[in-house]
Amino acid sequence: MDLNPTITDDDEEVYPDCVINESLEFFYDGQQFEDVIMNVLHQKKQASIDDFIMGINYYMEQDTFMDF
């Protein structure tokens, strides 16, 4: 089952009914998540779990990568 949104001609995201019925929210696609993880590792070779969490939260709030 594809849970990704459909984009309308008005550039709006329309999610499948099962996503809406379960009150689910979309935070990242797999590529964005991987990009954040790789960015953290690029800056800190010995990154901690907290570093990854901070990087993910920062990206979600700022739509850009965190500088470590």
VEXPA-107851 format. One line per field, with one value per residue: residue number from 1; residue in three letters; x, y, z of N, C-alpha, C in turn. Coordinates in steps of 0.001 Angstrom, whole numbers, plus 500000, padded with zeros to 6 digits. Example, Ala and Ser with C-alpha at 12.3 -4.5 7.8 and 13.67 -1.06 7.14 Angstrom:
2
num (1	2)
residuo (ala	ser)
nxx (513190	512850)
nyy (494310	497750)
nzz (507800	507080)
caxx (512300	513670)
cayy (495500	498940)
cazz (507800	507140)
cxx (513200	512900)
cyy (496700	500030)
czz (507800	507870)
***
This chain:
68
num (1	2	3	4	5	6	7	8	9	10	11	12	13	14	15	16	17	18	19	20	21	22	23	24	25	26	27	28	29	30	31	32	33	34	35	36	37	38	39	40	41	42	43	44	45	46	47	48	49	50	51	52	53	54	55	56	57	58	59	60	61	62	63	64	65	66	67	68)
residuo (met	asp	leu	asn	pro	thr	ile	thr	asp	asp	asp	glu	glu	val	tyr	pro	asp	cys	val	ile	asn	glu	ser	leu	glu	phe	phe	tyr	asp	gly	gln	gln	phe	glu	asp	val	ile	met	asn	val	leu	his	gln	lys	lys	gln	ala	ser	ile	asp	asp	phe	ile	met	gly	ile	asn	tyr	tyr	met	glu	gln	asp	thr	phe	met	asp	phe)
nxx (500840	500609	501482	502121	501584	499341	499897	498112	496870	496936	499111	498787	498991	497493	496449	496115	492989	493309	495498	494571	492334	493578	494851	497516	500767	503011	506450	509077	510468	512063	514513	515081	515423	517646	519509	519784	520884	523295	524484	524951	526802	528843	529800	530385	532199	532023	529320	526680	523639	522014	523024	522092	519325	519046	519866	517881	515539	516161	516272	513611	512349	513681	514150	516637	520079	521695	524462	527232)
nyy (498821	502151	504913	507462	510959	512324	514784	517646	519672	522197	522153	520911	518538	515403	512929	509325	507772	505983	507008	509494	508685	507404	509458	510043	511518	513033	513155	512837	511750	508748	509422	512043	511568	509863	511642	513537	511928	511149	513654	514368	512355	513035	515346	514620	512036	510197	510252	510598	509021	511066	513200	512524	512659	515369	516492	515531	516625	519341	519633	519113	521321	523564	523109	522726	521658	520925	522568	521110)
nzz (500000	499110	500922	500450	499766	497285	494876	494140	491358	492387	493981	496449	499101	499177	501225	501557	502560	504757	506111	506946	508491	510626	511845	511204	510729	508422	508522	507456	504347	503281	502041	502939	505678	505625	504512	506588	508618	507360	507085	509754	510438	508683	509803	512441	513273	515342	516251	518624	519800	520738	519225	516659	517098	517786	515346	513602	514750	514510	511718	511096	512233	511125	508450	507352	507578	510685	512183	513611)
caxx (500000	501358	500971	502608	500512	499184	499995	497081	497299	497136	500293	498375	499208	496287	496862	495106	492012	493809	496396	493709	491512	494421	495463	498962	501412	504212	507571	510191	510520	513282	515706	515362	515934	519010	520342	520076	521814	524595	525042	525483	528012	529884	530346	530844	532441	531598	528065	525874	522197	521508	523396	521156	518010	519113	519919	516561	514608	516545	515847	512154	511932	514348	514255	518040	520918	522300	525921	527761)
cayy (500000	503400	505893	508785	511847	512706	516236	518168	520749	523384	521855	520463	517119	514675	511631	508266	507753	505271	507926	510496	508010	507055	510710	509949	512702	512777	513974	512717	510578	508000	510119	513159	510989	509412	512829	514107	511002	511245	514958	514288	511524	513779	516350	513981	510616	509423	510875	509866	508968	512418	514022	512216	513187	516826	516779	515247	517643	520623	519625	519185	522681	524604	522695	522795	520808	521505	522590	520576)
cazz (500000	499012	501873	500064	499308	495891	494752	493236	490453	493232	494788	497781	499357	499558	501760	501478	503656	505939	506817	507586	509509	511775	512309	511046	510187	507639	508972	506516	503491	503582	501560	503848	506914	505335	504321	507911	509287	506702	507398	511120	510387	507960	510718	513683	512986	516512	516684	519606	519518	520981	518069	515582	517480	517642	513918	513028	515246	513914	510319	511064	512603	510350	507053	506952	508424	511876	512253	514874)
cxx (500884	500726	501446	501456	500504	499231	498969	497677	497552	498313	499945	498618	497897	496714	495751	494199	492548	494754	495578	492904	492293	495132	496989	499490	502678	505309	508694	509892	511870	514549	516068	515990	517384	519955	520718	521094	523212	525268	525648	526793	529163	530577	530950	530996	531970	530309	527320	524417	521594	521844	522422	519774	517986	519106	518573	515556	514894	516063	514330	511670	512463	514416	515654	518851	521519	523812	526350	529143)
cyy (501240	504434	507304	509655	511988	514224	516705	519233	522053	523215	521522	518962	516492	513271	510602	508288	507080	506141	508953	509864	507671	508268	510663	511244	512290	513719	514000	511627	509918	508726	511286	512639	510548	510600	513467	513235	511120	512585	514965	513500	512218	514782	515737	512486	509712	510022	509965	509824	510357	513360	513790	512797	514705	517220	516584	516307	519009	520707	519777	520611	523749	524331	522915	521958	521612	521487	522094	521113)
czz (500000	499935	501567	499579	497793	495853	493715	492316	491208	494189	496237	497902	499825	499962	501611	502718	504909	506756	507592	508722	510765	512365	512258	510450	509455	508111	507949	505520	503785	503174	502470	505142	506729	505178	505653	508637	508680	506985	508799	511104	509658	508892	511979	513446	514125	517091	517661	519139	519701	519825	516910	515866	517333	516169	513238	513459	514632	512473	510208	511338	511642	508845	506485	507935	509584	511743	513618	515133)
***
